[in-house]
Amino acid sequence: MMKSPLDKIQLAPGQALPPGFPGPFIFADSLSSVETLLTNIQGLLKVALDNARIQEKQIQQEKKELRIELYREREIRENLERQLAVELQSRNTGIPDIEIENNGTPHDSAAMQGTINSILFLISS
């Protein structure tokens, strides 16, 4: 039976394995070459599975961060659209600027709702 060149590789005492590798290769004389190969493949598959799990967690975290950023940008856009609508309304009617409350709605929102809706419709078209 021919020995694989890998069977001759031995780690020196104290020599470190590559990061993330679960343990040393198995080169026991009592195991056949096929068993040794299968054991080593199993170790490599375990490392690949662990790496895939880590990558999936990173992807999920990135998705979460992007959703939060999208929500913030949407709020900013909606607030700016409201401010623009109020400004356009005041310029078109000659009414002085209407103060915006902390929640982003005009004080007299019922009176201007139709005009604001028209302006927002034009902006979004």
DSSP file (Angstrom, degrees, kcal/mol; ACC not computed):
  #  RESIDUE AA STRUCTURE BP1 BP2  ACC     N-H-->O    O-->H-N    N-H-->O    O-->H-N    TCO  KAPPA ALPHA  PHI   PSI    X-CA   Y-CA   Z-CA
    1    1 A M              0   0    0      0, 0.0     2,-0.3     0, 0.0     0, 0.0   0.000 360.0 360.0 360.0 134.7    0.0    0.0    0.0
    2    2 A M        -     0   0    0      1,-0.0     2,-0.3     0, 0.0     0, 0.0  -0.635 360.0-134.9 -84.5 137.0    1.3    3.4   -1.0
    3    3 A K        -     0   0    0     -2,-0.3    -1,-0.0     1,-0.1     5,-0.0  -0.695  19.2-118.6 -90.7 142.8    1.5    6.1    1.7
    4    4 A S    >   -     0   0    0     -2,-0.3     3,-1.3     1,-0.1     4,-0.5  -0.471  20.0-121.8 -72.6 148.2    0.3    9.6    1.0
    5    5 A P  G >  S+     0   0    0      0, 0.0     3,-1.0     0, 0.0     4,-0.5   0.798 113.9  64.7 -60.2 -25.8    2.9   12.4    1.3
    6    6 A L  G >  S+     0   0    0      1,-0.2     3,-1.0     2,-0.2    -3,-0.0   0.790  88.4  67.3 -67.6 -25.5    0.6   13.9    3.9
    7    7 A D  G <  S+     0   0    0     -3,-1.3    -1,-0.2     1,-0.2    20,-0.0   0.759  97.5  54.0 -65.2 -22.7    1.3   10.8    6.1
    8    8 A K  G <  S+     0   0    0     -3,-1.0     2,-0.3    -4,-0.5    -1,-0.2   0.662  84.9 100.9 -85.2 -16.7    4.9   12.0    6.5
    9    9 A I    <   +     0   0    0     -3,-1.0     2,-0.4    -4,-0.5    -3,-0.0  -0.535  48.9 174.0 -74.0 128.8    3.9   15.5    7.7
   10   10 A Q        -     0   0    0     -2,-0.3     2,-0.4     0, 0.0    -2,-0.0  -0.993  30.4-122.9-134.3 142.6    4.2   15.9   11.4
   11   11 A L        -     0   0    0     -2,-0.4     3,-0.1     4,-0.1     6,-0.0  -0.674  30.3-121.0 -81.8 136.7    3.9   18.9   13.6
   12   12 A A    >   -     0   0    0     -2,-0.4     3,-2.6     1,-0.1    -1,-0.1  -0.441  46.8 -80.2 -69.9 151.4    6.9   19.7   15.7
   13   13 A P  T 3  S+     0   0    0      0, 0.0    -1,-0.1     0, 0.0     3,-0.1  -0.326 120.6  12.9 -55.8 129.5    6.2   19.8   19.4
   14   14 A G  T 3  S+     0   0    0      1,-0.3     2,-0.3    -3,-0.1    -2,-0.1   0.393  90.0 143.3  84.7  -3.3    4.6   23.1   20.3
   15   15 A Q    <   -     0   0    0     -3,-2.6    -1,-0.3     1,-0.1     2,-0.2  -0.542  48.4-125.8 -73.9 133.3    4.0   24.0   16.6
   16   16 A A        -     0   0    0     -2,-0.3    -4,-0.1    -3,-0.1    -1,-0.1  -0.466  13.8-131.1 -82.4 148.8    0.7   25.9   16.2
   17   17 A L        -     0   0    0     -2,-0.2     3,-0.1     1,-0.1    -1,-0.1  -0.516  42.6 -78.4 -87.7 163.0   -2.1   24.9   13.9
   18   18 A P    >   -     0   0    0      0, 0.0     3,-1.9     0, 0.0    -1,-0.1  -0.311  64.7 -85.7 -58.7 147.0   -3.8   27.3   11.5
   19   19 A P  T 3  S+     0   0    0      0, 0.0    -3,-0.0     0, 0.0     0, 0.0  -0.273 113.9  18.1 -56.6 136.4   -6.3   29.6   13.2
   20   20 A G  T 3  S+     0   0    0      1,-0.3    30,-0.1    -3,-0.1    31,-0.1   0.337  86.7 133.0  86.6  -7.0   -9.8   28.0   13.5
   21   21 A F    <   -     0   0    0     -3,-1.9    -1,-0.3     1,-0.1    -4,-0.1  -0.665  53.1-142.1 -81.8 130.7   -8.6   24.4   12.8
   22   22 A P        -     0   0    0      0, 0.0    -1,-0.1     0, 0.0    -2,-0.0   0.758  65.2 -32.4 -69.0 -27.2  -10.1   22.1   15.4
   23   23 A G  S    S-     0   0    0     -3,-0.0     3,-0.1     3,-0.0    20,-0.0  -0.980  78.8 -59.0-176.4 174.9   -7.2   19.8   16.0
   24   24 A P        -     0   0    0      0, 0.0    -7,-0.0     0, 0.0     2,-0.0  -0.278  61.1 -93.8 -69.3 156.3   -4.1   18.2   14.4
   25   25 A F        -     0   0    0      1,-0.1     2,-0.6     2,-0.0    11,-0.0  -0.332  41.8-117.9 -61.1 151.6   -4.4   15.9   11.4
   26   26 A I        +     0   0    0     10,-0.3    14,-0.1     1,-0.1    -1,-0.1  -0.859  42.3 161.0 -99.3 124.1   -4.7   12.3   12.3
   27   27 A F        +     0   0    0     -2,-0.6    -1,-0.1   -19,-0.0     2,-0.1  -0.136  17.2 157.3-129.8  36.1   -1.8   10.1   11.0
   28   28 A A    >   -     0   0    0      1,-0.2     3,-1.1     4,-0.1     8,-0.1  -0.396  43.4-137.8 -68.0 139.2   -2.1    7.1   13.3
   29   29 A D  T 3  S+     0   0    0      1,-0.2    -1,-0.2    -2,-0.1     4,-0.1   0.759 100.8  64.4 -66.7 -24.3   -0.6    4.0   11.9
   30   30 A S  T 3  S+     0   0    0      2,-0.1     2,-0.3     0, 0.0    -1,-0.2   0.689  92.6  74.1 -75.8 -17.2   -3.6    2.0   13.1
   31   31 A L  S <  S-     0   0    0     -3,-1.1     2,-0.0     1,-0.1     0, 0.0  -0.724  85.1-119.1 -96.5 146.0   -6.0    3.8   10.7
   32   32 A S     >  -     0   0    0     -2,-0.3     4,-2.5     1,-0.1     5,-0.2  -0.319  29.2-106.7 -74.0 165.4   -6.1    3.2    7.0
   33   33 A S  H  > S+     0   0    0      1,-0.2     4,-2.7     2,-0.2     5,-0.2   0.878 121.4  52.0 -59.4 -38.6   -5.3    6.0    4.6
   34   34 A V  H  > S+     0   0    0      2,-0.2     4,-2.8     1,-0.2    -1,-0.2   0.916 109.8  48.1 -67.1 -43.0   -9.0    6.3    3.7
   35   35 A E  H  > S+     0   0    0      2,-0.2     4,-2.4     1,-0.2    -2,-0.2   0.909 112.9  48.7 -63.7 -40.8  -10.1    6.5    7.3
   36   36 A T  H  X S+     0   0    0     -4,-2.5     4,-2.4     2,-0.2   -10,-0.3   0.930 112.1  48.8 -63.0 -45.4   -7.4    9.2    7.9
   37   37 A L  H  X S+     0   0    0     -4,-2.7     4,-2.5     1,-0.2    -2,-0.2   0.922 112.1  48.5 -61.2 -44.9   -8.6   11.1    4.8
   38   38 A L  H  X S+     0   0    0     -4,-2.8     4,-2.4     1,-0.2    -1,-0.2   0.887 110.7  50.8 -64.4 -38.9  -12.2   10.9    5.9
   39   39 A T  H  X S+     0   0    0     -4,-2.4     4,-1.9     2,-0.2    -1,-0.2   0.912 111.8  47.4 -64.3 -42.5  -11.4   12.1    9.4
   40   40 A N  H  X S+     0   0    0     -4,-2.4     4,-2.2     2,-0.2    -2,-0.2   0.887 111.2  50.8 -66.9 -38.9   -9.4   15.1    8.0
   41   41 A I  H  X S+     0   0    0     -4,-2.5     4,-2.6     1,-0.2    -2,-0.2   0.909 108.0  53.6 -64.0 -41.1  -12.2   15.9    5.6
   42   42 A Q  H  X S+     0   0    0     -4,-2.4     4,-1.9     1,-0.2    -2,-0.2   0.903 108.4  49.8 -60.5 -41.2  -14.7   15.8    8.5
   43   43 A G  H  X S+     0   0    0     -4,-1.9     4,-1.9     2,-0.2    -1,-0.2   0.906 110.9  49.0 -63.1 -41.9  -12.5   18.3   10.5
   44   44 A L  H  X S+     0   0    0     -4,-2.2     4,-2.4     1,-0.2    -2,-0.2   0.888 109.4  52.4 -65.6 -38.9  -12.3   20.6    7.5
   45   45 A L  H  X S+     0   0    0     -4,-2.6     4,-2.5     2,-0.2    -1,-0.2   0.878 106.9  53.3 -64.4 -37.0  -16.1   20.4    7.0
   46   46 A K  H  X S+     0   0    0     -4,-1.9     4,-2.5     2,-0.2    -1,-0.2   0.922 109.7  47.7 -62.7 -43.7  -16.6   21.4   10.7
   47   47 A V  H  X S+     0   0    0     -4,-1.9     4,-2.4     2,-0.2    -2,-0.2   0.917 111.8  50.4 -62.6 -43.0  -14.4   24.4   10.2
   48   48 A A  H  X S+     0   0    0     -4,-2.4     4,-2.2     1,-0.2    -2,-0.2   0.899 110.8  49.4 -62.9 -40.1  -16.3   25.4    7.1
   49   49 A L  H  X S+     0   0    0     -4,-2.5     4,-2.2     2,-0.2    -2,-0.2   0.918 110.5  49.7 -65.0 -43.9  -19.6   25.0    8.9
   50   50 A D  H  X S+     0   0    0     -4,-2.5     4,-2.1     1,-0.2    -2,-0.2   0.912 111.7  49.1 -60.8 -42.4  -18.4   27.2   11.8
   51   51 A N  H  X S+     0   0    0     -4,-2.4     4,-2.5     1,-0.2    -1,-0.2   0.886 109.3  52.3 -64.9 -38.7  -17.2   29.8    9.3
   52   52 A A  H  X S+     0   0    0     -4,-2.2     4,-2.4     2,-0.2    -1,-0.2   0.897 109.2  50.1 -65.0 -39.5  -20.6   29.8    7.5
   53   53 A R  H  X S+     0   0    0     -4,-2.2     4,-2.2     2,-0.2    -2,-0.2   0.919 111.0  48.5 -64.1 -43.1  -22.4   30.3   10.8
   54   54 A I  H  X S+     0   0    0     -4,-2.1     4,-2.1     1,-0.2    -2,-0.2   0.924 112.0  49.2 -61.8 -44.4  -20.2   33.2   11.7
   55   55 A Q  H  X S+     0   0    0     -4,-2.5     4,-2.3     1,-0.2    -2,-0.2   0.896 109.1  52.7 -63.6 -39.9  -20.8   34.8    8.3
   56   56 A E  H  X S+     0   0    0     -4,-2.4     4,-2.5     1,-0.2    -1,-0.2   0.901 108.5  50.4 -62.7 -41.1  -24.5   34.3    8.6
   57   57 A K  H  X S+     0   0    0     -4,-2.2     4,-2.2     1,-0.2    -1,-0.2   0.907 110.3  50.0 -62.8 -40.7  -24.5   36.1   11.9
   58   58 A Q  H  X S+     0   0    0     -4,-2.1     4,-2.3     2,-0.2    -2,-0.2   0.900 110.5  49.8 -64.4 -40.1  -22.6   39.0   10.4
   59   59 A I  H  X S+     0   0    0     -4,-2.3     4,-2.5     2,-0.2    -2,-0.2   0.918 110.5  49.5 -64.8 -43.7  -25.0   39.2    7.5
   60   60 A Q  H  X S+     0   0    0     -4,-2.5     4,-2.2     1,-0.2    -2,-0.2   0.898 111.3  49.5 -62.9 -40.2  -28.0   39.3    9.9
   61   61 A Q  H  X S+     0   0    0     -4,-2.2     4,-2.4     2,-0.2    -1,-0.2   0.907 110.9  49.7 -64.7 -41.6  -26.3   42.0   11.9
   62   62 A E  H  X S+     0   0    0     -4,-2.3     4,-2.4     2,-0.2    -2,-0.2   0.903 109.7  51.3 -64.8 -40.4  -25.6   44.1    8.8
   63   63 A K  H  X S+     0   0    0     -4,-2.5     4,-2.4     2,-0.2    -1,-0.2   0.921 109.8  50.4 -60.5 -43.1  -29.3   43.7    7.6
   64   64 A K  H  X S+     0   0    0     -4,-2.2     4,-2.1     1,-0.2    -2,-0.2   0.925 111.2  47.9 -61.2 -45.2  -30.4   44.9   11.0
   65   65 A E  H  X S+     0   0    0     -4,-2.4     4,-2.3     1,-0.2    -1,-0.2   0.886 111.6  50.3 -63.9 -39.0  -28.2   47.9   10.8
   66   66 A L  H  X S+     0   0    0     -4,-2.4     4,-2.6     2,-0.2    -1,-0.2   0.877 108.5  52.3 -68.1 -37.1  -29.3   48.7    7.3
   67   67 A R  H  X S+     0   0    0     -4,-2.4     4,-2.3     2,-0.2    -2,-0.2   0.914 110.7  48.2 -63.0 -42.0  -33.0   48.5    8.4
   68   68 A I  H  X S+     0   0    0     -4,-2.1     4,-2.4     2,-0.2    -2,-0.2   0.924 112.5  48.3 -63.7 -44.4  -32.3   50.9   11.2
   69   69 A E  H  X S+     0   0    0     -4,-2.3     4,-2.6     1,-0.2    -2,-0.2   0.903 110.9  51.0 -62.7 -41.4  -30.5   53.3    8.8
   70   70 A L  H  X S+     0   0    0     -4,-2.6     4,-2.4     2,-0.2    -1,-0.2   0.913 109.6  50.5 -61.8 -43.0  -33.4   53.1    6.3
   71   71 A Y  H  X S+     0   0    0     -4,-2.3     4,-2.3     2,-0.2    -2,-0.2   0.924 111.7  47.6 -61.1 -45.4  -35.9   53.9    9.0
   72   72 A R  H  X S+     0   0    0     -4,-2.4     4,-2.4     1,-0.2    -2,-0.2   0.929 112.8  47.8 -62.2 -45.6  -33.9   56.9   10.1
   73   73 A E  H  X S+     0   0    0     -4,-2.6     4,-2.6     1,-0.2    -1,-0.2   0.869 110.2  52.9 -65.5 -35.3  -33.5   58.2    6.6
   74   74 A R  H  X S+     0   0    0     -4,-2.4     4,-2.7     2,-0.2    -1,-0.2   0.918 109.4  48.9 -64.2 -43.1  -37.2   57.7    5.9
   75   75 A E  H  X S+     0   0    0     -4,-2.3     4,-2.4     2,-0.2    -2,-0.2   0.917 111.9  48.8 -62.1 -43.0  -38.1   59.7    9.0
   76   76 A I  H  X S+     0   0    0     -4,-2.4     4,-2.5     2,-0.2    -2,-0.2   0.928 112.2  48.6 -62.3 -45.2  -35.7   62.5    7.9
   77   77 A R  H  X S+     0   0    0     -4,-2.6     4,-2.5     1,-0.2    -2,-0.2   0.929 112.0  48.3 -61.6 -45.4  -37.2   62.5    4.4
   78   78 A E  H  X S+     0   0    0     -4,-2.7     4,-2.2     1,-0.2    -1,-0.2   0.897 111.7  49.8 -63.5 -39.4  -40.8   62.6    5.7
   79   79 A N  H  X S+     0   0    0     -4,-2.4     4,-2.5     2,-0.2    -1,-0.2   0.917 111.5  48.5 -64.3 -42.8  -39.9   65.5    8.1
   80   80 A L  H  X S+     0   0    0     -4,-2.5     4,-2.7     2,-0.2    -2,-0.2   0.880 109.5  52.9 -65.7 -36.9  -38.3   67.4    5.2
   81   81 A E  H  X S+     0   0    0     -4,-2.5     4,-2.5     2,-0.2    -1,-0.2   0.908 109.8  48.7 -63.8 -40.5  -41.3   66.8    3.0
   82   82 A R  H  X S+     0   0    0     -4,-2.2     4,-2.4     2,-0.2    -2,-0.2   0.933 112.3  48.0 -64.0 -44.5  -43.6   68.2    5.7
   83   83 A Q  H  X S+     0   0    0     -4,-2.5     4,-2.6     1,-0.2    -2,-0.2   0.910 112.2  49.7 -62.3 -41.5  -41.3   71.3    6.2
   84   84 A L  H  X S+     0   0    0     -4,-2.7     4,-3.1     2,-0.2     5,-0.2   0.915 109.7  51.2 -63.3 -42.6  -41.2   71.8    2.4
   85   85 A A  H  X S+     0   0    0     -4,-2.5     4,-2.4     1,-0.2    -2,-0.2   0.916 111.5  47.1 -61.6 -42.8  -45.0   71.6    2.2
   86   86 A V  H  X S+     0   0    0     -4,-2.4     4,-2.5     2,-0.2    -1,-0.2   0.919 113.4  48.6 -64.7 -43.6  -45.4   74.1    5.0
   87   87 A E  H  X S+     0   0    0     -4,-2.6     4,-2.0     2,-0.2    -2,-0.2   0.920 112.8  47.0 -63.5 -44.2  -42.9   76.4    3.3
   88   88 A L  H  X S+     0   0    0     -4,-3.1     4,-2.3     1,-0.2    -1,-0.2   0.895 111.9  51.6 -64.6 -39.0  -44.6   76.1   -0.1
   89   89 A Q  H  X S+     0   0    0     -4,-2.4     4,-2.0    -5,-0.2     6,-0.4   0.919 109.8  48.8 -62.5 -43.6  -47.9   76.7    1.5
   90   90 A S  H  X S+     0   0    0     -4,-2.5     4,-1.3     1,-0.2     5,-0.3   0.865 112.9  47.5 -68.2 -33.8  -46.7   79.9    3.2
   91   91 A R  H  < S+     0   0    0     -4,-2.0    -1,-0.2     2,-0.2    -2,-0.2   0.880 113.7  47.5 -72.0 -37.2  -45.2   81.2    0.0
   92   92 A N  H  < S+     0   0    0     -4,-2.3    -2,-0.2     1,-0.2    -1,-0.2   0.819 122.7  32.2 -75.0 -30.5  -48.3   80.5   -2.0
   93   93 A T  H  < S-     0   0    0     -4,-2.0    -1,-0.2    -5,-0.2    -2,-0.2   0.563 101.3-122.9-104.3 -10.1  -50.8   82.0    0.4
   94   94 A G     <  +     0   0    0     -4,-1.3    -3,-0.2     1,-0.3    -4,-0.1   0.562  63.0 143.2  78.6   6.4  -48.7   84.8    1.9
   95   95 A I        -     0   0    0     -6,-0.4    -1,-0.3    -5,-0.3    -2,-0.2  -0.616  57.4-107.9 -78.0 138.2  -49.2   83.3    5.3
   96   96 A P        -     0   0    0      0, 0.0    -1,-0.1     0, 0.0    -5,-0.0  -0.193  54.9 -68.6 -60.6 160.9  -46.2   83.6    7.6
   97   97 A D        -     0   0    0      1,-0.1     2,-0.5    -3,-0.1   -10,-0.1  -0.190  50.3-131.2 -52.0 136.8  -44.3   80.4    8.4
   98   98 A I        -     0   0    0     -3,-0.1     2,-0.1   -12,-0.1    -1,-0.1  -0.808  23.7-116.6 -94.0 130.5  -46.2   78.1   10.5
   99   99 A E        -     0   0    0     -2,-0.5     8,-1.0     1,-0.1     2,-0.4  -0.434  25.0-133.7 -68.5 136.6  -44.3   76.7   13.5
  100  100 A I  B     -A  106   0A   0      6,-0.2    -1,-0.1    -2,-0.1   -17,-0.0  -0.783  18.0-129.4 -92.9 132.1  -43.8   73.0   13.4
  101  101 A E    >   -     0   0    0      4,-2.1     3,-2.0    -2,-0.4    -1,-0.1  -0.206  32.7 -96.3 -71.0 170.2  -44.4   71.1   16.6
  102  102 A N  T 3  S+     0   0    0      1,-0.3    -1,-0.1     2,-0.1    -2,-0.0   0.800 124.6  58.1 -58.4 -30.9  -41.9   68.7   18.0
  103  103 A N  T 3  S-     0   0    0      2,-0.2    -1,-0.3     1,-0.0    -2,-0.0   0.463 119.1-109.4 -83.0   1.3  -43.7   65.7   16.4
  104  104 A G  S <  S+     0   0    0     -3,-2.0    -2,-0.1     1,-0.3    -1,-0.0   0.531  79.1 120.9  89.5   7.0  -43.2   67.3   13.0
  105  105 A T        -     0   0    0      1,-0.0    -4,-2.1     2,-0.0    -1,-0.3  -0.828  65.8-111.6-105.5 144.5  -46.9   68.3   12.4
  106  106 A P  B >   -A  100   0A   0      0, 0.0     3,-0.9     0, 0.0    -6,-0.2  -0.339  23.3-121.6 -67.9 153.6  -48.1   71.8   11.7
  107  107 A H  T 3  S+     0   0    0     -8,-1.0     2,-0.5     1,-0.3     3,-0.2   0.901 112.9  39.6 -61.1 -41.4  -50.2   73.5   14.4
  108  108 A D  T 3> S+     0   0    0      1,-0.2     4,-1.2     2,-0.1     3,-0.3  -0.420  74.4 145.4-106.7  56.1  -53.1   74.1   12.0
  109  109 A S  H <>  +     0   0    0     -3,-0.9     4,-0.8    -2,-0.5    -1,-0.2   0.819  64.4  58.7 -68.4 -31.6  -52.8   70.8   10.2
  110  110 A A  H >4 S+     0   0    0     -3,-0.2     3,-0.5     1,-0.2     4,-0.4   0.904 105.5  49.3 -65.5 -40.2  -56.5   70.3    9.5
  111  111 A A  H 34 S+     0   0    0     -3,-0.3     4,-0.2     1,-0.2    -1,-0.2   0.830 120.3  35.6 -68.8 -32.1  -56.8   73.6    7.6
  112  112 A M  H 3X S+     0   0    0     -4,-1.2     4,-2.8     1,-0.1     5,-0.3   0.411  85.8 103.8-102.7   2.7  -53.9   72.9    5.4
  113  113 A Q  H <X S+     0   0    0     -4,-0.8     4,-2.7    -3,-0.5     5,-0.2   0.885  81.4  48.9 -56.9 -44.6  -54.3   69.1    5.0
  114  114 A G  H  > S+     0   0    0     -4,-0.4     4,-1.9     2,-0.2    -1,-0.2   0.923 114.6  44.6 -62.0 -45.3  -55.7   69.3    1.4
  115  115 A T  H  > S+     0   0    0     -4,-0.2     4,-2.5     2,-0.2    -2,-0.2   0.914 114.0  49.6 -65.5 -43.2  -53.0   71.6    0.2
  116  116 A I  H  X S+     0   0    0     -4,-2.8     4,-3.1     1,-0.2     5,-0.2   0.918 109.7  51.3 -63.4 -42.9  -50.2   69.6    1.9
  117  117 A N  H  X S+     0   0    0     -4,-2.7     4,-2.2    -5,-0.3    -1,-0.2   0.902 110.3  49.9 -60.9 -39.5  -51.6   66.4    0.4
  118  118 A S  H  X S+     0   0    0     -4,-1.9     4,-2.2     2,-0.2    -2,-0.2   0.924 112.7  46.3 -63.5 -44.3  -51.6   68.0   -3.1
  119  119 A I  H  X S+     0   0    0     -4,-2.5     4,-2.5     2,-0.2    -2,-0.2   0.923 112.7  49.5 -65.3 -44.3  -48.0   69.2   -2.6
  120  120 A L  H  X S+     0   0    0     -4,-3.1     4,-2.5     1,-0.2    -1,-0.2   0.878 109.5  52.6 -62.7 -36.7  -46.8   65.9   -1.3
  121  121 A F  H  X S+     0   0    0     -4,-2.2     4,-1.1    -5,-0.2    -1,-0.2   0.919 110.7  47.0 -63.2 -43.3  -48.5   64.2   -4.2
  122  122 A L  H  < S+     0   0    0     -4,-2.2    -2,-0.2     1,-0.2    -1,-0.2   0.881 112.7  50.2 -65.4 -38.1  -46.7   66.5   -6.7
  123  123 A I  H  < S+     0   0    0     -4,-2.5    -2,-0.2     1,-0.2    -1,-0.2   0.913 112.8  45.1 -66.6 -43.3  -43.4   65.9   -4.9
  124  124 A S  H  <        0   0    0     -4,-2.5    -1,-0.2     1,-0.2    -2,-0.2   0.634 360.0 360.0 -79.7 -12.2  -43.7   62.1   -4.9
  125  125 A S     <        0   0    0     -4,-1.1    -1,-0.2    -5,-0.2    -2,-0.1   0.479 360.0 360.0 -76.9 360.0  -44.8   62.0   -8.6
